């Protein structure tokens, strides 16, 4: 997987869309932390190129006058280096980048108002990451995870039409696993798992581009021959299902996990 993300790092931003609904919801949740202070320190773990970290920072700085400090944190240096090389303080506040693993956060205890993770928690050892997140979040701070369950993955256009896509993606956590892991930490209260519906508008050519360029790491579980055969089947299935393959509407739903540090 490290090799995969190093390879696709230069084009990753072009291969994946941002869920703007999730960005607005997360920004709203972060605003609630700031009722007693105008300062907000946020750590985005598994940030990749930092695109969600930047989008959340931009949304907050557009709507509020918060003193914002963000850190995009990822294990793959090439991903972090593929983000913008500078940030306009007016647009994104202070947004830094740091390299490291989700299971070992090199930050002082209670140093962040919130810990976020977008589409990355399935790459982590869940219990270890949650314990570290609890350590670095301040009391009354938030843990916010945006992820997809196996059931949601099965309902995507990939899960429905790309052969064995859902079966081969075994890393995703179920709702019950997420809930149980958070409950076992004992440091989080008010745990809530919210369905986040996301309707995407795409095209067959865009989908084929995403697949061929490794837009999802799940494709690494196929041999080269298997992938080519499966991609052909996927293309045929999509053409049969959609009258106009240039205009495709599909669901890409996720779960938003919200927890408050005791």
C-alpha positions as CSV (number, residue, x, y, z in Angstrom):
1,X,0.0,0.0,0.0
2,X,2.9,2.4,0.7
3,X,4.2,1.7,-2.8
4,X,0.7,2.3,-4.2
5,X,0.3,5.8,-2.6
6,X,3.8,6.8,-3.5
7,X,3.1,6.0,-7.1
8,X,-0.3,7.8,-7.4
9,X,0.7,10.8,-5.2
10,X,1.3,13.3,-8.0
11,X,-2.2,12.7,-9.5
12,X,-4.2,11.7,-6.4
13,X,-6.0,15.1,-6.2
14,X,-7.2,14.7,-9.8
15,X,-8.4,11.1,-9.2
16,X,-10.7,11.6,-6.2
17,X,-13.6,14.0,-5.6
18,X,-14.3,15.9,-2.3
19,X,-17.5,15.4,-0.5
20,X,-18.5,19.0,0.1
21,X,-21.4,18.0,2.3
22,X,-19.0,16.3,4.7
23,X,-16.7,19.3,4.7
24,X,-19.5,21.6,5.7
25,X,-20.8,19.2,8.4
26,X,-17.3,18.8,9.9
27,X,-16.7,22.5,9.8
28,X,-20.0,23.0,11.7
29,X,-18.9,20.4,14.3
30,X,-15.6,22.2,14.8
31,X,-17.2,25.5,15.3
32,X,-19.1,24.1,18.3
33,X,-15.8,23.5,20.1
34,X,-14.9,27.2,19.9
35,X,-17.7,28.6,22.0
36,X,-15.3,29.3,24.9
37,X,-12.3,30.2,22.8
38,X,-11.5,31.7,19.4
39,X,-8.6,29.3,18.8
40,X,-8.9,26.0,17.1
41,X,-6.1,23.4,16.6
42,X,-6.9,20.5,14.3
43,X,-5.0,17.3,13.4
44,X,-6.0,15.5,10.2
45,X,-4.6,11.9,10.4
46,X,-4.0,10.0,7.2
47,X,-4.4,13.3,5.4
48,X,-2.9,12.2,2.1
49,X,-2.2,15.3,0.1
50,X,-4.1,17.4,2.7
51,X,-7.0,18.1,0.4
52,X,-9.7,17.6,3.1
53,X,-7.6,19.4,5.7
54,X,-7.3,22.4,3.4
55,X,-11.0,22.3,2.5
56,X,-12.1,22.3,6.1
57,X,-9.7,25.1,7.0
58,X,-10.9,27.2,4.0
59,X,-14.5,26.7,5.0
60,X,-13.9,27.7,8.6
61,X,-11.8,30.7,7.6
62,X,-14.3,31.9,5.1
63,X,-17.2,31.9,7.6
64,X,-15.5,32.7,10.9
65,X,-12.7,34.8,12.4
66,X,-11.2,31.9,14.2
67,X,-7.5,31.7,14.9
68,X,-7.0,28.4,13.1
69,X,-4.0,26.0,13.3
70,X,-4.1,22.7,11.3
71,X,-1.8,19.8,10.8
72,X,-2.0,17.4,7.8
73,X,-0.4,14.2,9.1
74,X,0.4,11.2,6.9
75,X,2.8,8.3,6.7
76,X,3.6,8.8,3.0
77,X,5.9,11.8,2.4
78,X,5.1,11.8,-1.4
79,X,1.5,12.3,-0.6
80,X,2.1,15.3,1.6
81,X,4.5,16.8,-0.9
82,X,1.9,16.6,-3.6
83,X,-0.2,19.3,-1.8
84,X,0.3,23.0,-2.4
85,X,3.7,24.3,-1.3
86,X,2.3,27.3,0.5
87,X,-0.9,28.6,2.1
88,X,-2.5,32.0,2.1
89,X,-3.0,32.7,5.8
90,X,-6.2,34.6,4.9
91,X,-7.7,31.5,3.2
92,X,-6.6,28.5,5.3
93,X,-5.1,29.9,8.5
94,X,-2.0,28.0,9.6
95,X,-1.8,24.6,7.9
96,X,1.3,22.5,8.5
97,X,2.3,19.0,7.3
98,X,3.9,16.3,9.3
99,X,5.0,12.7,8.5
100,X,4.3,9.7,10.7
101,X,2.0,6.8,11.5
102,X,-1.5,7.0,12.8
103,X,-0.7,4.6,15.7
104,X,2.1,6.8,17.0
105,X,1.2,10.5,17.0
106,X,4.3,12.6,17.9
107,X,2.4,15.3,19.7
108,X,2.0,16.4,23.3
109,X,-1.1,15.2,25.3
110,X,-4.2,17.4,24.9
111,X,-2.5,19.5,22.1
112,X,-5.5,19.5,19.7
113,X,-9.1,20.7,19.8
114,X,-10.0,17.9,17.3
115,X,-8.6,14.9,15.5
116,X,-10.0,14.2,12.1
117,X,-9.6,11.4,9.6
118,X,-11.1,11.3,6.1
119,X,-11.3,8.0,4.2
120,X,-8.2,6.7,5.9
121,X,-9.1,4.9,9.2
122,X,-9.3,1.5,7.4
123,X,-5.6,1.8,6.9
124,X,-5.0,2.1,10.7
125,X,-4.9,-0.3,13.6
126,X,-8.2,1.0,15.0
127,X,-7.7,0.5,18.8
128,X,-4.2,1.9,18.8
129,X,-5.1,4.9,16.7
130,X,-8.2,5.7,18.9
131,X,-6.1,5.5,22.1
132,X,-3.5,8.0,20.5
133,X,-6.3,10.3,19.3
134,X,-7.8,10.3,22.9
135,X,-4.4,11.2,24.3
136,X,-3.8,14.2,22.0
137,X,-7.4,15.7,22.1
138,X,-8.2,18.2,24.8
139,X,-11.2,17.6,27.2
140,X,-14.4,18.5,25.4
141,X,-12.6,18.2,22.1
142,X,-13.8,16.1,19.2
143,X,-12.8,13.0,17.3
144,X,-14.4,13.0,13.8
145,X,-14.0,10.1,11.4
146,X,-15.3,10.0,7.8
147,X,-15.3,6.5,6.4
148,X,-17.3,3.9,4.5
149,X,-18.6,0.7,5.9
150,X,-18.5,-2.6,4.0
151,X,-22.2,-2.4,3.3
152,X,-21.8,1.1,1.8
153,X,-18.8,0.0,-0.2
154,X,-21.0,-2.8,-1.7
155,X,-23.6,-0.2,-2.7
156,X,-21.2,2.0,-4.7
157,X,-20.9,1.8,-8.4
158,X,-17.6,-0.1,-7.9
159,X,-19.2,-2.5,-5.5
160,X,-22.1,-3.2,-7.8
161,X,-20.4,-3.5,-11.1
162,X,-16.6,-4.1,-10.7
163,X,-16.1,-7.9,-10.2
164,X,-15.2,-8.9,-6.6
165,X,-14.5,-5.2,-5.6
166,X,-16.6,-5.4,-2.4
167,X,-15.3,-8.9,-1.4
168,X,-11.6,-8.0,-1.9
169,X,-11.9,-4.8,0.2
170,X,-11.7,-6.4,3.7
171,X,-10.1,-3.5,5.5
172,X,-13.3,-1.4,6.1
173,X,-14.8,-1.3,9.6
174,X,-18.4,-2.1,10.3
175,X,-20.6,0.3,12.3
176,X,-20.6,-2.1,15.2
177,X,-16.8,-2.4,15.1
178,X,-16.3,1.3,15.2
179,X,-18.8,1.8,18.0
180,X,-17.3,-1.0,20.1
181,X,-13.8,0.2,19.6
182,X,-14.7,3.8,20.7
183,X,-16.6,2.4,23.7
184,X,-13.7,0.4,24.8
185,X,-11.4,3.4,25.0
186,X,-13.5,4.9,27.8
187,X,-12.2,8.4,27.0
188,X,-14.9,9.3,24.5
189,X,-18.5,10.3,25.3
190,X,-21.5,11.2,23.2
191,X,-20.5,8.7,20.4
192,X,-22.6,9.2,17.3
193,X,-22.5,7.5,13.9
194,X,-24.3,9.5,11.2
195,X,-25.2,8.3,7.7
196,X,-23.8,10.7,5.1
197,X,-25.5,10.4,1.8
198,X,-23.5,11.5,-1.2
199,X,-24.8,11.4,-4.7
200,X,-22.0,11.7,-7.3
201,X,-22.3,12.7,-10.9
202,X,-19.7,11.2,-13.1
203,X,-19.2,9.5,-16.5
204,X,-17.9,6.1,-17.7
205,X,-14.7,7.7,-19.1
206,X,-14.1,9.3,-15.7
207,X,-14.6,6.0,-13.9
208,X,-12.3,4.2,-16.2
209,X,-9.7,6.9,-15.7
210,X,-10.0,6.5,-11.9
211,X,-9.6,2.7,-12.1
212,X,-6.7,2.6,-14.5
213,X,-4.8,5.2,-12.5
214,X,-5.4,3.5,-9.1
215,X,-7.9,5.9,-7.7
216,X,-8.8,3.3,-5.1
217,X,-6.2,1.2,-3.4
218,X,-8.6,-1.8,-3.6
219,X,-7.4,-2.3,-7.2
220,X,-4.0,-3.3,-5.8
221,X,-5.7,-6.6,-4.7
222,X,-6.0,-7.7,-8.4
223,X,-3.2,-9.1,-10.6
224,X,-2.6,-7.2,-13.8
225,X,-4.6,-9.8,-15.9
226,X,-7.4,-9.9,-13.4
227,X,-7.7,-6.2,-13.3
228,X,-7.9,-5.8,-17.1
229,X,-10.5,-8.6,-17.3
230,X,-12.5,-7.1,-14.5
231,X,-12.3,-3.6,-16.0
232,X,-13.8,-4.8,-19.2
233,X,-16.6,-6.5,-17.4
234,X,-17.2,-3.3,-15.4
235,X,-17.3,-1.2,-18.6
236,X,-19.9,-3.6,-20.2
237,X,-22.1,-3.6,-17.1
238,X,-22.1,0.2,-16.8
239,X,-23.0,0.5,-20.5
240,X,-25.9,-1.9,-20.1
241,X,-27.2,-0.2,-16.9
242,X,-27.0,3.5,-17.9
243,X,-28.6,4.8,-21.0
244,X,-26.1,7.7,-21.3
245,X,-22.6,6.7,-20.0
246,X,-21.5,10.3,-20.2
247,X,-23.9,11.2,-17.4
248,X,-24.0,8.8,-14.5
249,X,-25.5,9.3,-11.1
250,X,-24.5,7.0,-8.3
251,X,-24.4,6.8,-4.5
252,X,-21.1,7.1,-2.7
253,X,-22.4,7.1,0.9
254,X,-20.3,7.2,4.0
255,X,-20.5,7.3,7.8
256,X,-19.5,10.2,10.0
257,X,-18.3,9.2,13.4
258,X,-18.6,11.9,16.1
259,X,-17.2,11.5,19.6
260,X,-16.4,14.0,22.4
261,X,-13.4,13.7,24.6
262,X,-14.4,13.4,28.3
